Amino acid sequence: MNLDLLVLLPFQIGLVLLTAHALGALAQQVGQPRLIGQMTAGLLLGPSVLGTLWPEVHGVLFIRGQTPLLALVGQVGLSLFMFGMGLEFRLSGWGELLPKALRIATSGFVLPFLLGCALALLLLEGGAEYFGAVPPFIATCFLGLALAVTAFPVLARMLQEYGSIHSRLGKLVLPSASLGDGAAWIVLTIILALLSAGTGTLALELILIALYLVLLGLGTQPLLNWLWPRVAEAVRSFVLLALLFVSVYLSEKVGLHAVLGAFLFGLCAGRSEAGRSTVTHTLLKRLEPFILNFFLPLYFAYAGLGVTLGQLSQPSAWSLLLLIVFLASLGKVGGCFWAARALHMTVPLALAVGVLMNTRGLMELVLLHIGFERGIITQKLYTLMVLMTLITTALTPPLFTALRRRFPQLEVN
């Protein structure tokens, strides 16, 4: 069986990458982020399309139980990507924009979070149809968090493509999205800690998580500062990667998640001599094309493989999808718009802030995959939430383009 998987893996990777890049390029041609096409590749190769048209072929290639190596490859790349995000996460350098960004991020996080919690309470009445065997508090907080996420990487790339990243709008939205993502990781850490503690001895589980976080927070910077001058420059990159994967491993062992371990290690390493060195930034620059063009398309497609449109055969499921999209958009756009108006921004600028902050993507997919993997949400709710991610992300480019055409002053630097 293991040999069969090893033989099958290169073909899976090749097929997924070809489909993902082809659809990603097509998505760009129609003004959409590449992520939309890459996730659609997973839908096409998954049970909803390939599994329906050619079930025998899909059964050989992409039965979920036969794709652990494909998932592992995507997970490695995602860990590297999250390490880079943590390394580059900075509160300094935002100057006078920080208080404004903080207000927008807070309002744009709290309102959709509360709406998501309210929706979860409604769905919990349906029994086990939408949530796994987890405490209602965890299910409620998780769905609230899922509606509150903004995709910082996708948003940054989108603004760069529009030439708006250095405009006053871009300089305001990116810090807001970054702060929102930071809050999301904190809440996710708490949720996973509570979930892990609920499966064993509460005190022991919480102590292990606390020890890991303290060790990471207090030990990473001194360790790297001590190691860096004592290690030959030729092997410094390998030492850093080794420590990264140690953090990833430990985060899994204490009941958190590999993605959190990678992000938190990057966050802590960024304050050290190693994190500021040219060796580290050269490493990330060299890895970036490989991560963006190889690893992440695999991860996006793998996320799409878990979507089963067959579970949405009832009209009520599609009504629920519309409700989820509406609440997610209302919470994010409305919350950010309200905060921006309270800061005396014009209506067009406040609306543009809300529309851009409604972008979801990688962060949302990571969160949903963790929830599905840990049994917090069922495959049906996972499918609904992935579709919500696709819809809200796909709506951003045309809405923002319409705003730019109607109000050219949004582009003023």
Secondary structure, DSSP 8 states (H G I E B T S, - for coil): -HHHHHHHHHHHHHHHHHHHHHHHHHHHHTT--HHHHHHHHHHHHSTTTHHHH-HHHHHHH--GGG-HHHHHHHHHHHHHHHHHHHHH--STT-TTHHHHHHHHHHHHHHHHHHHHHHHHHHHGGGGGGTB-SS-HHHHHHHHHHHHH---HHHHHHHHHHHT-TTSHHHHHHHHHHHHHHHHHHHHHHHHHHHHHHTTS-HHHHHHHHHHHHHHHHHHHHHHHHHHGGGS-GGGHHHHHHHHHHHHHHHHHHTTS-HHHHHHHHHHHHTTSHHHHSHHHHHHHHHHHHHIIIIIHHHHHHHHHHT--GGGG-SHHHHHHHHHHHHHHHHHHHHHHHHHHHHTT--HHHHHHHHHHHT--SHHHHHHHHHHHHTTSB-HHHHHHHHHHHHHHHHHHHHHHHHHHHH-GGGG--
